[in-house]
Amino acid sequence: MFKKIHVPPIKVLKLYALLRRILPNHPLRQDIESELMKIEAGYKGELSLDYHLSFLPDKEYIILHNIRLSYKTFYFQIDTLILHTNFILILEVKNIAGELFIDTRFNQMIRTKNNSTEVFPDPILQAYKQKVELAKWFSSKKLPEFPIEFRVVLTNSNTLIKNTHDNTLVVNQLIRSSRLTVEIDKLTDKFKTQKVTDKQLSKIANLLIQAHIPQNVEVLSQFRIPKSDILTGVYCRNCESLTMERISGSWNCSHCLSERKDAHIDSLMDFALLLNPAISNKEMREFLNLKSISTATRLLTLLNLPTSGVTKNRRYSLLGLVSNSYE
C-alpha cells in the first residue's frame, strides 16, 4: 500500500522559478540548470520504482516515499521506506548512468562517463547511516524494535557496475530496481517473527507521515543570487517571457499576443518560491508591474488568501498556492 506517494521536491519548483526570473545570460544559469537536472534525475529514478513496488501485496506492505525526520538537532532523509509487520526496509535510490565503482574502503562512489570521472558519497554508507538514525528515532518514540535492512537501488538500466564479486558488502547491499521485489521476498522469508499487528503498523506509518519535515532550501542563498537579479513581470506560459500586461480584465502578452485571465497566479507562486511566502499589495504591484492599487486588491481578494495585519500592513499568505504541488 502506498501511504505517502511521490510529489515533486519543492526545490525543483524553486529552481524552475529561478530560471524564469533571471537573465538568459546570467553567470549562474548553467550551475542552476545542472542542479535542476541532478534533482530531476533522482526524482525520476524514485518514480520508476513504483512500477516494481506495485507488484507487492497491498495488505502486507506499507510504502512511504521521501521521509525526512528530525532526531535531536539534525535531520535524516530516506528515499523510500517499506514497512512490514516483521521488518523495515530502507531504499537509497540512485539514478546514475555510466560506469560505477563503489569504494567501501574510502567511502566514495566513482562514476566514469564520456571519459570524465566524478566522485560521489558512498551510497551504501549513506543507507547504513539512515538505518542507524531510524533505529534511534524509533527508540526515542518508544516504538517496537524492528530488524532494519537497507539496500541501494540503481534505477538506470545504462549503469555498469564495475565492482567485483569479492566485495560482499556491495554484492549484498547493491541491487538493480528489476530485482527489488525478489529482494523483498527474500527478506520476508528471512524475518518470520511478527513485531506488530497490521493495525499497529498502520499507526506507525501515520506517525512517520506526521513527523515528516519537508526540506525548504533557499535557492537564492544557495547560489548567492541577490534579490536585485530577480526579474519582475507576469510570466507567459506560451512564449516563456515576462511580457504580460493587464488590459481590460485580462493578461495579454505583448510578445506572442496570447491571453489569460489567471496569469498572475504563476507569478505570485514565483514570488512565494523565491522571495517570501506572504505578499503585500505594494509588493504585488512591484513584482507584477501592475500600476493599479484597486486591481491588485481585487485580484488578491478573489484568491481568498489568508491575511495578517490591517490596511497598509496587510499581507496575503501565498502558501496555499504552492502547498499542494511540492514535497
Helices and strands as residue ranges (DSSP letters): E 2-4, H 10-20, H 29-53, E 62-71, E 74-83, E 88-94, E 98-103, E 108-113, E 116-121, H 123-140, E 148-154, E 159-161, H 168-173, E 174-176, G 177-179, H 180-190, H 198-211, H 219-223, G 227-229, E 244-247, E 250-253, E 259-260, H 263-274, E 278-280, H 281-288, H 293-302, E 307-308, G 311-313, E 315-317, H 319-322
